[in-house]
Amino acid sequence: MKKLLKYIILFCMIICMTFGLAACSSACGTSQAPANELVGTWEGTGNEVSTITFRNNGMCIDDAGSAKIEGPYTINESMKFVKVKDEETGLEFAYSYTLTGDSLVLQMDLGFPRTFKRVK
């Protein structure tokens, strides 16, 4: 009887640990954030030399070779607006955007539009 009780307790502990680890993986940030329409890698077209990547975890990398901006981004899909903050300098870059299929145009209030094509 004692042996059976030990197995039941051991089984219950394993079940509790399994659920605990599953809950921790969601609560501790290892699960992916909900996708938005900009998530993915975008390659510059025309005069645009950058490759920009928007990740599910809210991070963005804008890589132009000699210049690189890396940091968190926020997006407002209904307003078609995205803001990227460079972690190194603290500067924020705000863009309105237009997304048509696999084509993305980022536009600051002043300046030329930045055009990209989704990398598949």
C-alpha positions as CSV (number, residue, x, y, z in Angstrom):
1,M,0.0,0.0,0.0
2,K,2.8,2.4,0.8
3,K,4.5,1.7,-2.5
4,L,1.2,2.5,-4.4
5,L,0.9,5.7,-2.4
6,K,4.5,6.7,-3.4
7,Y,3.7,6.1,-7.1
8,I,0.5,8.2,-6.9
9,I,2.4,11.1,-5.2
10,L,5.2,10.8,-7.8
11,F,2.7,10.8,-10.6
12,C,0.9,13.9,-9.2
13,M,4.3,15.7,-8.8
14,I,5.2,15.0,-12.4
15,I,1.8,16.3,-13.6
16,C,2.2,19.5,-11.5
17,M,5.7,20.1,-12.8
18,T,4.5,19.7,-16.4
19,F,1.7,22.2,-16.0
20,G,4.1,24.6,-14.1
21,L,6.7,24.5,-16.9
22,A,4.0,25.1,-19.5
23,A,2.6,28.1,-17.6
24,C,6.1,29.5,-17.1
25,S,7.0,29.3,-20.8
26,S,4.0,31.4,-21.6
27,A,4.3,33.8,-18.7
28,C,8.1,34.2,-18.9
29,G,8.0,35.5,-22.4
30,T,9.2,32.5,-24.4
31,S,6.0,32.4,-26.4
32,Q,5.8,34.6,-29.4
33,A,3.9,37.8,-29.4
34,P,0.9,38.0,-31.7
35,A,2.0,38.7,-35.3
36,N,1.2,42.0,-37.0
37,E,1.2,42.8,-40.7
38,L,4.7,44.1,-40.7
39,V,6.4,41.0,-39.1
40,G,9.0,39.7,-41.5
41,T,12.1,40.9,-43.4
42,W,11.8,43.6,-46.0
43,E,14.5,44.4,-48.6
44,G,14.9,47.9,-49.9
45,T,13.9,48.7,-53.5
46,G,14.8,51.6,-55.8
47,N,17.1,53.9,-53.9
48,E,16.5,52.2,-50.6
49,V,19.6,50.3,-49.5
50,S,18.3,49.0,-46.1
51,T,16.9,45.7,-45.1
52,I,14.5,46.0,-42.3
53,T,13.2,43.2,-40.1
54,F,10.2,43.4,-37.8
55,R,10.1,40.5,-35.3
56,N,7.2,39.0,-33.4
57,N,8.9,39.9,-30.1
58,G,8.5,43.7,-30.8
59,M,12.1,44.2,-31.9
60,C,13.2,45.8,-35.2
61,I,16.5,45.8,-37.1
62,D,17.0,48.4,-39.8
63,D,20.4,47.5,-41.5
64,A,21.9,49.7,-44.2
65,G,25.4,48.1,-44.0
66,S,27.4,51.0,-42.5
67,A,24.4,52.2,-40.4
68,K,22.2,50.1,-38.2
69,I,19.2,50.9,-36.1
70,E,18.1,48.2,-33.6
71,G,15.5,48.4,-30.9
72,P,11.8,48.0,-30.0
73,Y,9.0,49.1,-32.2
74,T,5.3,49.8,-31.7
75,I,2.7,49.6,-34.3
76,N,-0.8,51.0,-34.7
77,E,-2.3,48.9,-37.6
78,S,-5.6,50.9,-37.7
79,M,-3.7,54.2,-38.1
80,K,-1.0,52.6,-40.3
81,F,1.7,54.0,-38.1
82,V,4.9,52.5,-36.7
83,K,7.5,53.9,-34.3
84,V,11.1,52.4,-33.9
85,K,13.4,53.4,-31.0
86,D,17.1,53.0,-31.5
87,E,18.4,51.4,-28.3
88,E,21.9,52.7,-28.8
89,T,21.1,56.4,-29.3
90,G,17.6,56.6,-27.8
91,L,16.3,58.3,-31.0
92,E,12.8,57.5,-32.2
93,F,11.8,57.2,-35.8
94,A,8.1,57.5,-36.6
95,Y,6.6,56.4,-39.9
96,S,3.3,56.2,-41.5
97,Y,3.2,53.1,-43.7
98,T,1.3,51.7,-46.7
99,L,1.2,48.0,-47.2
100,T,0.1,46.6,-50.6
101,G,0.7,42.8,-50.9
102,D,4.4,42.3,-50.5
103,S,5.3,46.0,-51.0
104,L,5.9,48.3,-48.0
105,V,6.3,52.1,-48.1
106,L,7.5,53.9,-44.9
107,Q,7.1,57.6,-44.9
108,M,8.3,60.1,-42.3
109,D,6.6,63.5,-42.1
110,L,9.6,65.0,-43.9
111,G,11.7,63.1,-46.3
112,F,11.5,60.7,-49.2
113,P,9.5,57.5,-48.9
114,R,11.4,54.3,-48.1
115,T,10.2,51.4,-50.3
116,F,10.6,47.7,-49.5
117,K,9.6,44.3,-50.8
118,R,8.9,41.4,-48.5
119,V,11.6,38.7,-48.5
120,K,10.1,35.2,-48.8
